[in-house]
Structures are given as C-alpha cells and as structure tokens.
Amino acid sequence: MSKILIVEDNLMNMVLVKDILTINGFTVLEAATGNEAIEKAGSENPDLILMDINLPEMDGITAMREIKANIKTSKIPVLALTASVMIEDRERIMSAGFDGFIPKPVDIEELIMLVKKYLSR
C-alpha cells in the first residue's frame, strides 16, 4: 500500500484530501507546516508528497527544495497542491522543482488519476 504525505495547514482541505485518498486505499500521513513536512519525509519515507504552497513558518516551495536537496528524500515525487492556478503561478511553481500540480478546489477524479500516475513512475 502506497504511503502519501499531505502537507496542508487548512484542516478542511486536509480532511477532504485525506478522506479521498484513504477511501481509495492509500495510507496517509499528515503535516501542517513546511518544517513538519521535511521531518516526516525523512522519518516516514512516503512514496509521494502533496504539498500546499502557502504554509506557516516555511512556504511549500522552500520545504520542497529542502526535501529534494536531501539524498534520503530527493527521489520522492512532490506535487504542489494549491489554489494558485493562474498560468504565471503554475509556471513559477513548476520551475521551482515540483514534479506536478494539483489545483484547489480538488477534483476527486483528477486527484486520484495524478496520484496513481506519479506513484507508477
């Protein structure tokens, strides 16, 4: 069973994404800050990370870069999970080094399709 780390500070968004993934058979880990994401990525070794961009303490881009810079976690795909859906925002997020992009509000079918796509790589 694949293990997915969700990094989201909004409780309603966290619960929604967690429930969708759990119902579809995934094991879900949770983090509410960028620092917590870095810690859990290193200790739990998830198969995939869904990272919000606007997080307290450390933004999602900085957290993703730290995860990618660590030899132990550098191969974990990290998908941006964000409401920033303008073309410029998407380009900025992808050029920062994210492996993919999931817009909010989350479309259930698109979420599951993208999760399966990145887990199969």
Secondary structure, DSSP 4 states (H G I P E B T S, - for coil): --EEEEE-S-HHHHHHHHHHHHHTT-EEEEESSHHHHHHHHHHH--SEEEEESS-SSS-HHHHHHHHHHSTTTTTS-EEEEES--SHHHHHHHHHHT-SEEEESSPPHHHHHHHHHHHHT-
